[in-house]
Amino acid sequence: MKKTIFCVFILCIIVCHQTCSRAADSVAKSGVRKSILAGSWYEGSKAGLTRQVDRYLDAAPTPGSGNRIGAVIAPHAGYEWSGSTAAYGYQPLKGAQYKRVIVLAPSHRTSFRGGSICDVAAYETPLGEVSLDRAVCDALLSSSLVQSLPQAHAQEHSLEIQLPFLQRTLGEFSLIPIVIGDISPGDCVELANLIRPLLTQDTLLVMSSDFTHQGPRFGYVPFKEDVRKNVQRLDFVAINSILNLNVREFWAFTDRVQATICGKNSIKIGMMALPLQTQVEFLHYETSGDKQKDYSETVSYAAIIFRDQPDYLNEREAELLLNIARKTLTDTLEAKDVKEYTPPNEQITPPLRQKKGVFVTLQKEGMLRGCIGDLDAEQELHKTVARTVLLSALRDQRFQPVQKEELEKIDIEISVMSPQTTVNSWKEIVLGRDGIIVEKGGRSALYLPQVALEQGWDVEETLSHLCEKARLDKDAWKSGCTFKTFSAQVFGETFNQLNEDTK
C-alpha cells in the first residue's frame, strides 16, 4: 500500500511540476556539485571538452531511424578509454527532445544500501551547469531506500562522466542523479517501482556501467589464456540477458561468475523499471586492452540502447502465452494425450490473434532441453505457441521426450518472430539484434538472435557454426550464400520471477 501511495505521489509531481514551479523553487537546494574530472578524465576547458566529445560523436555511426529511445547503457571510464564506446550510445540521441534525464550510476568508494541523491541544486562540468529536478529528487528522498550521503558523491566519477555527452547531444535538460549502492532483490523491485512512473516520453534513463574488469588489480583473474576472447564471451552472456530484459537471468549470472560489472545494480533497477514493450539494441563493444594491446589488465565497455516498441506484446499478453505453453505441456504430459490449451475468448487480444512465427525453447536447470519453431505460422499466435511447445518437448530429435517428472525443473522461453528480411551482405548482420538464416544449395539453418551472444561468438564464428548446422562447409558463408535476418521478442517464465520471489 505504501508503494502505491508513493508512486501516485510521484505521478502527481510529474503532472503538476510546471504549475508548481514556484513552490519547487522555494524548496530548491543551494550549491553546485563541482566537476572532479575536468582536466583528467576528460578535457578541462569548455572548448577542449566540446571538441573532444564532438570528435567521438562524429566518429560513431549514425543509426537508421527508429522509435524513441527511452534508455541507454554507457560506460564511465576516462574518455581516452571509453569515450568512443559511449559515443555509440549517445550519438542516436542527437536532436532528440528530452526535458529530464535520470542517471543511475554505481558507487565505487562508499558502501550503503539503496540510492543516494546529492544535496545540491546543480552539477557542473566545463560545458556549464545542469540543474537538478529538485521536486522529483525530494520526492524520491521520501523513500527509506533513497538518502543523501555526501561521501557517496564527493569523489564518484560514474555519474559525472555521463554529463558532457548528455550536454552535447541534448542541450538543456533537468537531472535526477542517483548513485546506487548495495541492493537486495526486494530493494531492486522497490527502486524500480519508484523509477517506473518517472519514465515519461520526455524522460531519458541512463544506466552507467563498465563491464568485466579482468586482472590482478581488480582481484578478478578468471582467465589466463585467450583473455580477450574469454572476457568477451563472459560479457556477451550478461549482455544477452540485458537484450532479453531478463533481470533474474542477469542477476543469477553475475552472482554465479562473481562478475565485476560495476554498474550491475544500476542495470538491474533500470531493466526492471522498463516496460516489456522495449526493443534493446546492442551497438558496440570494446575493451581497454584493445587500445593498449595488453590484456593482462583490461576493462570492457558496451553501448546499448532501449527503444519503445509498441508492436511488441505487453506484459499481460506475454504472461498469457507463457501460461498457455505451461498448461498445454502440463496437461498433455499428465493426460498422456495432446491437450492444447485455449484461454477464454475475452483474454485473447488482437496481437495474440496475429499469425507470427514462434520458437519455444525449453531449459532444464539452465541446460537446453528442447527447441523447435514455426517460421511460417498459419494459425493465430496463441495456437501456434500451444502447438510449438509440444513439438519442442516431444519432437526435438536431439533429446528424449520430456517426461512428467521433469515439469518442475523445466523453464519455458518464447521467441515471437518478426518477418524475415533478405540482406545484401553478411556484414549487415548485427549480433544480438538479428536472428540469422543462411541458405545455400537447398540447405539452410537458423539461429535465434540470442544464440551468438549466449555462446560468446562474433559474426564470423556465428556464421561458421550456422553453416555446419546446415551441413555445409564451415566457410561456406564466405561465398554464394543467401542471408536473411529477423528480430524476435524474447520472454520467459523467469522474466518476472524476481518480483514474485520478493512478495
N, C-alpha and C positions, 0 to 999 in steps of 0.2 A: 504493500500500500504506500509506504514511504517513497519507493522508487517512482510509482505512478504520479504521486503528487509533485515530486521534484521535476519529473520530465514535463508535466503540464506547466510548472513554473518556468522552466527553460523556454518552452514554446511561447508562453505569454511574453517573455522578454524579447524574443525574436520579433513577434508581431508588433509590439508597441515600442520597439527600441528607438525608431526615428522620432515618434511623437513624444517620447520621454527623454529626449537628448539632454534637456536642461537638468532633469533630475539625475541623469547618469553623470553629467559634468560635476554635479555637486558632490559626488562620492568618488570622483576620479582621483587616483593616486598621483602624487607628485614624484618627480625624479625620473631619470633616464638610465637604463642599463647600458653602459658604455661598451664599445667593442673591446674584446680582449684578443682578437685575432688579426686585426689590421696590421699590416707590415710583417706578418709572419705566416699565418695560414693562407692569407690572400693579400693582395696589394694594399698598401696603406693610404694612398691618396684617392680622391674621387675619380680623377681622370684615369689613373692607373688601374683601378678596380673596374671601372667601366670598360676599358679596353680588354682587360683580362677576361671578364665574364662574357663579353660580346664575342671574343675570339673563340671561346669554347662553344657558344651557342651557334655561331656561324659555321663551325666545323661539323656540328651534329646534323644528321639528315632531317629533312622536313618530312614528316609523315603525311600520308594521304588524309583526306578529310574523314571525319568520324564523329560519333556522338560526343556530347560534353564529357570532359574529363573531370571526375569527381575526386580523385585521389592520386597520389604519386608516392613511390618509394624511391628515395635518393640517398646517395652516400654522404658521409660527413668527414672525410679526411681533408687534409690541406689540398687546395686546388691543384697544386702540382701533381698530386697523385690521383685524386678522384674527380677533379673538375670536368674532365672530358666525359666521364660517365654521367655525372649529374646533368650535364647539358642535354643528354639524350632524353632525360625525363622532363626537363623544363622547356626545351625547345617547342614541343607541341602546345605549350600554354601561351605562346606569344600571340597577343591580340585578343585573348580570352578576357571575359569580363567577370571578375570576382570582387566582391566587396569585402570578403573576410577570408582569412586563412588560419586553419588550425594546424599547428605543428606539434606532433608527438615525437619527442626526442629522448634518448636514453641518458640516464645519469651514469657517468663514468667514475666519479670521485666520491659520491656520497651515497650511503645506503639508507633507504627509507621505504615505506610502504605507500603504494598508490602513485599519485601525481603531485607535482608542485608547480605553482604559477608565481612568477617573480612579482614582487610587490612594487611595481613601477608603472609609470604612465606610458613608457615607450622603450623600444630597443633602438640602439644607434649603430649604424655602420658608416663608412666613409661616403656612402650614397645618400645618407640622410636618416631621419628618424622614421620608425614605423610605430604608430600608436596602437596600444592595446585596446581591444573591445572590453573596457573595464566592466560594463554592465553584465556581460556574459561571464567574464572571469570571476567577478564577485559572486555570481550565482553558483558557479561551479565550486567555489570555495565553501559553499554551504554544505557540501558533501563531506562526510568523515574521511573519504578517500582522497580528497584534494586539499592541500595546505600550501602555505607559502614559506619555504625554507631558504633563507639567503644562501646557505652553503651549497645548496643544490644548483645554484645559478652562477655563483661567483666566478668559477673557472671552467664552466661547462661549455664545450665547443659545439656539441652536436646540434644545437638549436640555432645558434647564431650563424653557423656556416651556411644554412639554407637561405638566409635573408637576402644577400646580394643577388642571387639568381631570381628570387621572387620579385625583388625590386626592379630588375631589368626586364622581366617578362610581363609582369602585371601592372607595374606602376603603383598607383595608390591602392591601399587595402588596409584593413584593420587586422590585428593579430591576436590570436588566442594561443599563447605559448605554454605548452605543458611538458615539463621534464618528468619522465616516467621512471619510477624506481622498481622495487620488487612487487610482484602481484601473484596472487593465488588464482585458480580458475574462477572462484566467486568474485574476486576483485575485478578480473577481466570482464566478466559479464556486467558487473555494475558500472564500471567505467565506460564500457561500450554503450550501455543504456543512457549514460549522460551525454555522450558524443552524438549518438544517432539523431536526435531531434534537431541538432545544430547543422546537419548536413543538407542544407537547402541548396537550391540551384545556383545561388551566388556565393557558395562557400566551397573552398578547396581544402582537402585534408592532405597533409604531408606527413609521411612516416619516415623518420630519419634513421638510417641504418647502414652500416657496412655489413659484409657477410663474413665468411670464415677468416679468422686470424690464426695463421699457422706459423709455428716457430717457437724456439725456447723462450724468447722474450715474452710470449703470450702464454706460456705454460701449456701449450697445446701442440703436440707433435704426433698426430695420428699416422702420418705418412713420412717415410724416409726415402722412398723411391717413387719416381714418376709423380712428384709432388703436384705439379701444375694440373695434370690430368685427374689425379685423385681428388684434389681440392675442388675442382670444377664439378666432378661427379657428386661430391658431398653437397655442394651448394645447389646443384640442379635439382636434387631431391627436395630440398627445402623450398626452392622456387616453384617447383611443380605443385606443391600443396598450396602455395600462395595463389597460383593461377587458378586453382580449383576452389579458392576461398574456403579451404578446409582447415579451420582453426585447430580442431582436435588433432588432425594428422600432423600439422606443423608443430604443435606443442609436443606431441609424442616423439616425433623425430628429433627435435632439438634436445629434448631430455635424453633420449637414447644415446645420441652420439656426443652428448655434452658440448653442443655446438657453441662456438664463440661468435655467434651472430649478435653483436652488441645491442642492436635495436629490436631484438626479437619480441620483447614485451610491447613495444610500440606497434609492431606489426600485428601481434595478436589482437590488441584492442581495436586497431583500425579495421582489420579483416572482419571482426565480429560486428562492428558498427555499420559496415557497408551492406547494402541490400543484395540479395541473391541475383537480382536483375542487373548484374555488373559484368562487363567483359574485361578481362585482365590481359594486358599486353606486355610481354617481356621484350624490352627494347635493346638492351646492351649489357654486356658482362666483360669485365677485365679484372686484372689483379695488379697490385703494386709490383709484384715480381716480373710482370710483363714489361714494365718500364725500366727496371734496373737490371733485368736479365739475371736475376738471382732469386731463387725460390726458397732459400734457407729461412728467410723471414718474409712472409707475404700476407697481404690483406686483400680480400676480394670485394668488388663493388658491382652493384647491379642497378639498372634503371627500369622501373616497372610502372605502368600507368593503369588506371582503373576507369573505364568509360561506362556511362549509362547505357544500358541495353534493354530498352522497353520490349523488344521482341522476345526476350528470354522469359522462361517460366518464372513466376513468382514463388515465394517460399511455400505458400499453401498448395500450389499446383505440383511443385516438386515433391512435397511430402506425400501428396495423394498418389503419385506414380510409384514412389517407394513403397507405400502401403499396398498398392496393387501387386507389385512384384513380390513382396514378402508374403502376403496372404495367398497368392497363387502358388508360390513354391511350397509353403507350409501345407496348404490344403491338399495339393497334389501328392506330396510325399506321404502324408498321413493316410490319405484315402487309397493310395496306390492306383490312382486314376487321374486323368487330366482334369483339373478344376481351375479354369481361367476365371479369375475374379473380375467382376464388373461392378463398380461402385454405383450408388444411386444416381439416377439421371441428373438430378439437380446439382450434384457435385462436379459434373463434367463440364468444365468451362470451354469456350470456343478454342483456346490454344491446345487443349487436350484432344480436340476432335480433328486437328490438322494431321495430314499424312507426312510424317517426317521419319527419316532414318534413325535407328536406335541401336546402340550397343549396350549390353548388360554384362558387367564384369562381376564375378563372384570371387571374393577373397576369404581364405580361412586362416586366421591368426597371422594376417599380413602376407600370406603367400597366395599366388594365383590358383584358383580352383575351377575356373571356367570362364570363357568369354566368347560370345557369339553375337553377331549383329545382323541387322537387316537394313541395307543401304537404300533399297528401293521399296519402301513400305507401301503396301496397298490398303492397309487398314488404318483406322484412326490411331493416334499416338497411344492412348491408354490401352488399346487392344494389342498393339504391337509390343508394348512393354510386357504385358501378361504372357504373350506367346514367346518372346525372346528370352525371358528369364528361365523358362523351362528348357529351351534349347541350350542355354549356357550350362544349366545344371545337369542335363541328361544326355546331350548330344555332342558335346565337345570331345572329339576323339582323342585328345591329348590326355584325358583324365577318365577315371572310372566315374560312373554316375554318382551324383551327390546322394547320400543316404539321410534318412530322417534324423538319425542320431547326430548328424553334423550341423543341424539347423542353427543351434545356439551359437556356433562358432563361425558362421558364415556372415560376412558383410556384403551388402549389395551396393553397387555403384552403377548409375545410369548415365550414359552419354547421349544427348539428343543432338542430332547432326543438322548442319546447315546443308544447302545444296552444294554440289561439287563444282569446282571451277578448274578448267584446264589452264596451266601456267606455261609460259614460253620457255622457261629455263628453271632448272633446279635451284639456281641462285636466288630465285624469288621466294623460296620457301623460308618461312620464319618458324624456328623451333619454339614450341610452347603455345604458339597460336594456331598453327596449321596441322591438321591431320593430313596424311600423305597417302596417295595411291600411286603405285608405279605399275606401268603396263608395257609389255614388250613381247612380241611374237605369240600373242594369245595367252600369255601368262600375266598374272597380276597379284599384287599383295597390298595390304593396307596396314597402316599404323595410326592409332588414335593420337590426338595432339599431345597427350600426356606421356606417351611411351618414351620418346627420346630423352626427356628430362629425367624421368624415373630411372633410366639406365645411365644417365650422365654422358650421352653421346653428342658429338657435334653433327652437323648436317651430313658430312661425308660418311661418317660411321653409320649414321641412321640409314642412309640410302644403301650402303653395302649390306647391312643386315636385312633391309627390306627386300633387296634383290635375292638374297639367299632364301628368304621366306617364300618368294615367288618361284623358287627353284631355278633361278638364273645365276649366272656367274656374279660374284660379289662386286665386280667392277662394271657390270652391265649398264649401270646408271650413267656412265660417262658418255655413252653414245647410243642414240636410237631409241631411247625410252620416252614414253609419254608420262607426264606428271600431272596429277590432279590434286587439289587441296580442298579442304573443307574445315570449318570450325565446329566446335561442339560445346554445348553447355553441359558441364560435368557436375554431378552432385551424388552424394552417397548417404547412407544411413548414419555415418559418423559426423555429418555436417553440423548438426545441432546438438550433438551429444554432450559437448562441453557445457552447454546451457542446462541440459537435463541433469547432468551429474551434480550440479550445484544447487538444485532446487531444494 
